[in-house]
């Protein structure tokens, strides 16, 4: 049975496909970042913003969570960072006439790209029940509507409070405080959809769900293994760190189903060799793994390490480290003794010689970093796969020493800080106790709903108010049709945003859009200019200061919106001075300093140039806050993803000119895609076997054992050197193919990287 698609995408008549690139950045990146910035912002505004981004007295780039070096360049940003700043700081604003010109129904037919291009939101707007139009309202009216609906709920758990990872620490803290003072732990966030698998696996095995390295470790390492990520698009500043590592003698191995330009050769635009030379080759070895095969590869590597130790006793494993700091080695040995090499080769699509070469590199290296992103976290067995990374690192003591460790790479600029601040539906009893001691009210203790459970709650009618600070929830989550239908069943949806996106036009019976200041904007409160703080992917916390005046008067900061709503909803029922926190963000930081370990004397620490680094037991002292008090080597059952005959394994991915669901342009130049997004990348040998041709239009059907087929219509096939048996299509359009039930075990993260699909010649179908 095939379900009618809810969002087939848009027709792109000017779509052009050219050969893919074999290098990244260089002069084209300068042009593609500066040309739109100057055209949209003007030379003066561009100069001010680009010399402030990622500087110690400037603002933190919103495009990723890559850490900043101590010695920063004058221009400390990448192409996508410049695009993100241009996108946010544009002087183009949505006029009042827009809301009468376009109904919600009209806007449903607009693409994400079109919606975002309308400019910054500058006034609160409200869609009453029964109306098809938003209409401008005052801030007082908007806050009153939300407060009335929240206070009329039968239970606080009938509300869900979603958060994007671009939200700063201070906002995240007051937001979770409000939700818990209101009486619920329903705090779904974007982490649930990306790195939740990382947090689950690392938390269990080493006691902290974060990176165990510092920025400088990249220059001290012997080997970097990059798995399931594309730095050249998703966090391009990482390429500079990789280049620096190569120049100091490190080897780099890339493990990915697709060859990515940034991992082939990097032309650093801030070095002569990157402008007039050939640049720096990055990957010394490329393992083009079959999607879903990473766990098998990691087990095969660990088995080879153990075999090398058996052949040369006392020379391969770090016995002192293993004896003092770990448990579970004997069990792992016994388990891997039965690992079937043929099963590994079938799961990975690799040759034995390729795996042997990587094992030899690992054994020869004294200091190893393994780094990964959503190519690993969005699989059914994602948590177990990341546990296998930990196993491999622990065997040779590659945690807690310079140049070595586990390095998950986060996406949103403060997604890690949000979790540290309490944005999680399962915060610990210790955290909740600290909240109670600091603020004098009893927070709820029952775990709340994550992102997928929130959709289920919406479907059941249990969640009646959905409040989002940032993000684009219905576009980001899997199962597009189900998610949108569920959201339309709510009583009220509220979006705190800088720009329009799909979540603003998929509404509840009533809907509000509340415009807010961006990361680049000055934030002036009653006590004077304010700053915020963020935590990057290596646990460093630093300040972020807006650099330019807001694009319009009357915009409120996220802190102001949350604290004013809290005042309206809670009044004096809890002993929290919300208005004091709005007037002076130092008050928020003082509270944080008494609630969250590592933030002692927060106001002084964050004012230091470059900020400070949070304590990290595995990294700092080889201490592990696990159930055993030691790092846990684990046994994980390998499960091979079977691909039926005539089918492919599809993964979702981002285009180069894209940040999560934000589409900056319709180009993906490194992959040779221009002026369109309705493409599916397929290996040419697979095309031949399937009887399909490059350029042919196909319908993409996803197949599920207990679910009906999903379909994306009329996609152009692009012959591309993916791993055999694998295919790829752009996120978020391909989310329609993934049911809510397809999620990682233990973490409940959508499994977007291993979707069994069949391709059929396109049939006539009305496009939206």
N, C-alpha and C positions, 0 to 999 in steps of 0.2 A: 504494500500500500504506500502511496506517495502523498505527502502532505503538500498542499498549495503553499508556495513560499511567501513569506511576509515581506521580504525585502530583497528582491532580485538584483538590486543594484541599478545602475543607470547606464544607458547606452552612451558609448564614447566614440562617435563617428570619426574623430581625428586621431584615434589610437595609432601609434607608430612603434614598431619594434626594431631596434638596431642591435648590433653585436654587443655583448656584455663587456664591461671594462675589466682589465686585469691589474689595475692599481687604483688607489683611492687618494682623495684630497688634492694637493697641489694647487696650481693657479685656478683651475675651474671652481674649487671650493670657495676661494676668495671671491670670485665673481658671483657665484650663485648665492653667497651670503650677503655681500655688500650691495649688490645691485638692487634687490628688493627692499633692503633696509633704507638706502638713500632715497629710493623712489617713493616709499611710503612714509618715512619718518622725516625726511629732510636731512641735510648734511649736519647741522648743529645737533639735533636730537640724536642722530645716529652716533656722532662722535662722543657725546656725553654717555650714552648707554653702553657702547662697545668698550669704552675705557673704564667702565665701572663693573662690568660683569665679572664675577668670580674674583674680584679684588678684595683685599682685607678690609677696606672701608667702603666697599660697594655692595652689590646685591648678588645673591646666589642664583646661578642659572637654574631655570625651572625645567630644563630639558632632560636632565639625568642626575644621578646621585654620585657621579664620579668624583673622587676626592681631589682636593687642590694641593699642589706641591707647596712647600714652604717658600721657595724662591719662585715667585710668580712673574710671568712675562707681562709686558704692557698690554698685550692682547691675549688674554687667558680665556679663549672660548673657541668653539668649533663651529662648523657651518650650521649644524642643527641648533646649536645654542643661539646663534645670530637669528635664525629663522623663528625660534621660539620667542625671542625678545621682540622681533619685528611684529610678530603675530599679536603679542599682548599689548605692546606700547603704541600700536597704530593710533593716529588721531582720528581715524574714521569711526564714527559712532552710529548706533542704530537710532534713527529719528523717531519722534513720537508718532509721526504719520505711518510708520511701518506697521504698527499694531492694528490700525483700521484697514490698511491696504491688504494685509495678508491674514487670512483665517488660519486656525490651527490645521484645518484640513488642507489648505493650500501648502502649508509648510511641511506636511507629511511627505509630499512628493519631492522635496528638495534634498539634495545630497548633503553629507557632512561638510564637504568643501564649500558648497554654496552658503550654508548656514553660517559657518565661521567667517566667511568673507564679508558678511554684512556689517562687521565692526563691533566695537565695544558696547556692551550693555551699560546704560547710564541712568535708568530709572526703574523702580519697582513696577512690575506689571502683574495683574491678577486676571485669571480666567474664571469667572463665576460658573457655578453649576448651570448646565443647560446652554451656555454660550459657546460659540466657536471662535471667539476672539479674546486675546489678552487685551487689557485696558490699563493705562497708567494709574497708579494709586500712590498715596503718600507713604512714607516709611511708617508712620504711626498706624495707618490703616493696615498695611501689610503685616506688621508685627502682631497687631490685634487679631487678624484673621488666623494666623498660625496659633497664637495663644489660645484662642477660643476653641479651635478644633482639638488641640492637644488636651486641654483641661476637660473636654467633654468625653474623652475616651473612657471606656469601661475599665481599662487597665493600661498602665504605662507600656506594657509589652505589645500593645496594639500600634506602637510607633517604632520605626526603625530609623537610625541616624547614620547615614553613609558618609564616608570621607574619602577624598582623593589624597594621594601621597604628596601633592604639591602644597598641602596645608602646613603651615609652620608649626614649630613646637608649641608656642604660646597658644595659638588657636586650637590645636589638637587637645591640649590640656584642658582648656576651659570647655571645649565641646564635650569631651568625655565626662567632665565633671557635671555639666548640665544634664546629660543623658542619665547619669547615675543618680543625681539629685532628683530628677524627674521620676526615676524608679525602674530603669531598664538597663540591661546589658546588651541590647540589640545595637551593636556597633559594627556592622559590616564595613569592610573597606577594600581598597584595591589590592592590598596584600593577599586577600583571600583568593584572588584570581591570578596571581603571578608567583610570588616567592613563599607562599604558605608552606609548600612542600619543603623548602629549605629550612624554615624555622622549626618545623616539626622534626625533621631528621637531625639537624644539628642540636636542637634542644635536648633530644633524647640521648644522643651519643657523646656530646662534649659539654652540654650544660648551658649553652648560649646559642641563640639562633642567628648569630651574626658572623661576619668575616673575622678570621683570626689573624689577619695581616694588617700592616700599616702601609701607607703609600710607598715609603722608602724601601720596602721589601722587594719591590720589583727590580730595583737596581742591585740587589744583593743575591738574587736567586741564580740557580744554575739551569733550571728548567721550568717553563710555564706550559701547562696543558690547558688549552682553551676548549671548553665543551659547550655545545648548544647555544652559541651566541654569535652575534655579528657586530663586533665593536665599531666597524667603520660606519655603521648607520645608527646603532642604538646608543652608543656612548663614544663618539669619535675621539675624544681627548685621551681615551685609553691607548690609542695608537702611539701617542708620544711616549707613554710609559713603556709600551712594548718595544719601541725603537730604542729607548734608553737602555732597556734590559739587553737587547741584542748587542748594542755597542759596548756593553761591559762583559760580554761573553756568554750570555744565556742562550739556550736553545728554546725554541717555541714550537709546540705541536698544536695543530688545529684539528678538532674532531667535530664534523658537521656534515649534514646531508648535502648542502650546497656549497660550492666554492664561493667565497666572499672576497670582493676586491680588496678590502682593507687588510685582510690576512694574507693576501698574496704579496702586495708591494705597497708601501706607504711613502708618499711624497710630502714630507713635512713642510708646510708653507713658511715656517719660520726659520728654515735652514736653507743654505744655498743649494745643497744636494737635492732638496725637495722642490726647488724652483727650476733649476737648469740641469739637474742631474737625473738619474734614474730612480732616486729615492732608495729606500731600504727594504729588501725582501724580509717579510715577517716570519712566515711559517717555514720551519725547516722540514717539517713533515706534515702532510695533510692526510688524515684518515677520513675518507668519505663514507661515513657510517650510514647504515640503513636506519631510518627513523625508528626510535624505540629500542635500538640495539646497545645503548650506552651501558646498561647494567651488565650485560653479558661481557662487554669489553672490559669493564672494570674488574669483574670477577676473574677473567682470564689473565689480566695483568697481575692481580694479587696472587693467583696460583703460580705464575712464573716467578714472582719474587720469592715465594716460599720454596719453590724448586731450586732456585739459585742458592738459597741459604742451605738447603740440604746438600747441594753439591759442594759448597764451600762453607762449612759450618763456622759461625761466629763472624762472618765478614759481610753479610748482607742486611740482616735485620738489626734494628737498634734494640738490643736485648735489655740494656739498662733502662731505657725509656719504657719499653713494653712491660718489664717486671714492676717498675715503680708506679707507672701511671695508667695502666690499662688492664682491662679484663676481657676474656673471651677469645684469646688467641687459639687455644686448643680446639675450641668448637669450630672456629673458622677453618683451621687446617683440615679437620675431619670433613667438613662440608665441601670444601673446594676439591678435596681428593676425588670426589665423584663428578666434578664438572666435565661435561661432555664437550670436547673440542669441536665436533661437528655441529652441535647445537649452537655453540658460540659463533661459528662461521656463518651459519644460516641466519642467526639473529642479527649479526652485524653487517653482513655483506662484505666482510673484509677477508684478506688472505692471511694465512698464518704468519707469513714473513712480515707483514705490516704490524701485527700485534707483537711479534718478537722484537722488531726494531724499537717500538715504543717502550717495551719492557726493559730493553737494554739501556735506553736513554734514562729511564727512571732509576734503574739500579746504579748507573754511573753518576748520577747527580746527588750531591750532598744536600742540596736545598731545593725543594720543589714546591711550586704553587699550582694548585688546581683551581681554575676559575670557571664559573658557569652562569647561565641565565635561564630563560624560560624554555629553551630547547630541551632542558632536563626536567624542569619543574612541572610541566604540563603534560604528564603521562600518567597512566593508571598506576604504574609502579615507580612514580617519581620519588617518593620518600625513601624507598628501599634503594633506589639508584644513588641518591645522595649519601645514604649510609655507606654504600660501597666506596664512594670517594673518601669518606672518613677512614674506612678500613685500610685503603691503599696508603693514605698519608700516614696513618699510625704505624704501619709496619716498619717504616724507616725513620720514625720520630720526626715527621715533617709537620708538626704542630708545636708552636711555642719556641721556635728558634728563628733567628733573623733569616729572611729570604725564603721562608717556607710557610705554608698554611693553606687553609680553605678560604676561598675568595668568591662568594656569591656576589654578583654585580647587580645592584638594584636599578630600577628604572626611574620612577618619580624621584624628584630631588629630595624629598623628606619622608618617603614612605617608611624608612627605617625609624626616623624620629617619631612619626605618628604612633608606631607600635610602642616605642619606649615611653611615650607620654600617656599610654593607656588606651589607645584606640584598638581594642580587641574585645571580642565577645567573651573571652576566657581569661581575663586577667587574674593573676594569682591572688590567693588569700592575703599574702603579705602586702601587695599593692593596695588591696581594698581596705585592709586594716589601717594602712598609712593615710588613706583618704579619710577614713572615719576619724582618726586621731587629729588630723589637721583641720577638718571642717565641721566636725561635730554632728554629722548625720550618718545614718547607717546605709551604705550603698547596697544594692541588691547583690545577692551571692549566686543565684542561679545563672548558669551560662546563657548567653543570648544567642542570636542568630548570626551566622556568617552570610556571605553574599548569596550562595546558592540556597541556603535555608531561608533567607529572606524572600527569595522568589517563591519558594514553596509556601511560605507563610502568606504571601500575597495571594497565591492561587487559592488557598483555603479560606481566604477572607479574614485571616487573623491579624494581618497588618493593614491598618486603615490609613495611616499617615506615613509618608515616605519623605524624609528630609535629607537633602544631600548638600554637603559643603564641597563644591568642586566635582570634577569628574564627569563622566558620561555613562552612567550605570547601564542603561538598557542597551547601549551599543557595545559596551565592554564585556558584558556577561554572555555566556553561551545561550544557545536555544532562543534565537531572536524572536521568533513568533510567540513562544510561551512567555518570554520575559515581557514583551510589550503587552500581551493580553493581560498578564498579571498586573502590570502597572496601571492599566486602564481600569482595573477593578477597585482601586483605592478611593478613599474619600478625598484626600488632598495630597498633592505632590508639591514639594518645594525644592527649588534649585538655586543655590548660591553660586553665582558664576560671573565670569568676565565676558564670555562670548556665548553665542547660541550654539547648541548642538542637538542631536537627536533626542536626548532626554527631555528637552524643553517642549517637544511637540508630541510626545507620548505621555499624556497627562492622566491624572485622576479626574474624578468628577469636578473638583476644583483644582486650580494650579496657581502657583506663584513663582515668579522669577525675581530673585533679589540680586541686583548688581553689586559687585564688590571691587575693592582695590586689587590691583595686581602686584606681583613681586617687584615690579619696576617703579611703582608709584610711591611718592611721599605719603607717610601716614602721620597726620597731625591730630593729636588728641588734646584734651583740656590742659594737660601738664606740659605740652610741647611735643616736638617730633619724637616718634617712637621707632624702634627697630625690632626685628624678630630674629629667630635663630632656627637653624636646621642641623640635622645630623646626617653626615654622608655615609657612604657604603663601608668605610673603615672606622666607623664609630667616632669620627671627629665632629665636634659641635662648634659652630661659629655663627657670628651675627650676619644678618642680611639687611641692608639699608636701601629703601627706595631711593631712586636717583633723579626722577623727573616728576613734575607736577601731575596730578591725576588728569585724565582726559576730559573730565567734566566735574562741575561742582556737585555736591550732594552724595557722592559715592561713600559708602561706609566700608570700613575694614571688616574682615571676617571676625575679628575679635569683637568689634562693636555689635555686629549682627547677633552673634551668639550670646553675648552678655545682656544685651537689651531684651532678647527673647527670653532668656532665663529669668530676668527680672519680671517680665510680664506674666510668665507662666507660674513661677514659684513664689513671687512676692516675698514675704518674710517667713515662709514655711520652713526654710532651711537657713542656718546662720552663715550665709555666704555673701560677702559684699561684692556683688557683680559690678556695680558701677565703679568701685575703686580699681578693679582690674581693667576696665575700659579706659579710665582716665590715665593710668600709668602701668605699662606692661611690666615694669620692675616688680609690681605687686604680684603678678602672675609668676614671675621667675622666683620670687621669694617663697611662694607656696611650693613650686616645683622642687626647690632646694631642700625642703623638709619632707617631701614625699618620695622622691625617686633617687635611689643610690647613684652616686657618681656626679650629681648636680649640686653638691654642697657648695655654698658660696657662689651660686650660679651667676649672679649679677656681676661679680668681680671677674670670674673666670671668662665669661663670654665677651667681656670688654677687652681682653687681651688681644693683641694683633694675631690673627689666625685662630683664635679660640682655644679649645682644649680637647683632649681625647678622653673618652670614657674608659673606665677600667674594663678589662677583658681577661678573665681568668685563664683560659687556654693560651692566649697570646702572651700575657704578662708574666705568668708564674707557673704555667702548666698545672693549673688547678681546674678541676672539672666538677661543676655543681650538678652531677647526675645522681641517679638512684643509688649507684654504688660508690660515689665519690671519686670515681676514676673514669677516664675515657672508655667508652664501651665499644669494643669490636663486636660486630653483630653478624648473625647468620640470616641471610635473606634468600628466599626461594626465587629462582629465576623463572620468569614466565615469558615464553616466546610469543610475540605478536604474529599470529598467522595471517598471511595475505592470500586470500583465495585466488584461484586462477582468473586472469582477466581483470583483476582489481589492482588498485594502487593504494599506498599509504600517504594520505595528505596531511600536511602541516600548515598551520596559519603562520603568517609572517608580516612584518611591517615593510612598507616602501621606504626609500631613503628620505623623501620629503614628507615625513610623517612622524608624529609623536603620539604613541598610543592611538586613540581614536581621532586625534586632531590631524587633519589633512592639510599640509601647507601648500602643496601643489599636486598635480596629477602625474608627476614624473617619478621615476625610480631609475635614475640614469646609470648607476653602476650595473644594474641588471638589464639595461637597454630598453626600458619601458618609458614611453612618453605620451602624455595627453590621454591617459586612461588607466583604469584599474581592473577591468573585467577580464583578467587573464588567469590561466592556470599553467604553471611551469611543469613540464614533463620531459623525462629523458628521451632522446631520439630513438634509442633502441626499444623502449617501451611503446613509443608511438607506433613503430613499425609492427610490433607484435599485436597491438590493439587494432591495427588497421586504420589508424588516424593519421592526419597530416598536420604539419606545422601550419598555423594560421587558420585551421578549421574551427568552426564554432561548435561547442559541445554543451550538453547539460551535465552537471556534476551531481551525482546521486550519492549520498552517504548511506551506508548500510549498517543496521544494528540488529542484534539478536532479538531483543525484546521491545524494539521501538520501530515505528514506521520509518521508511526512507525519508530523508530530507533532500532538497534539491536547490541548486543554483542554476539558473537558466542562462543560456546564450553566452558562454564564456569562450574567449579566444585561446586556443592552445598555443603555447610558446615552447618550441623545442629548446631545451635547456639542459646543461650537464648536471642534473640532480643525481643523487644516488639511484641506482637501478631499483625499480619498484616503488619509487617515491614520487610525490608531486607536492606542489605548494601553491597557495592562493592567499590573497591579502586579507588581513584582519582590518576592520571588524566585519567586512562583508561576508566572509566565510563562516562566521559564527552561527549562521542559520543552519549549518550542517551538523551542529554538535548538540545533542540533547542534554538536558540538565543532569540526567543520570550518568553521563560520561564524565567521571571525575576521578582524581587521584585518590588512592586508598590512604586513609589516615588524615590527609590534609584537606580533602574536599575541594581541591583546586580543579577547575575545568580542564579536561584532557584534550587540549586543542592541537596537539602535535602528533597524534596517531589516529587518524580518521580513515577507516576503510571506505574507499569510493570506487565507483565505476563511472566511466565517461561514455556518453552516448551522443551521437550526432544531434545537434540542437533541433528542437521542434519549434514550430511557431508558438510564441507565447507572448502575451501583452507585457511590454516592459513598463516599469514604473518610472 
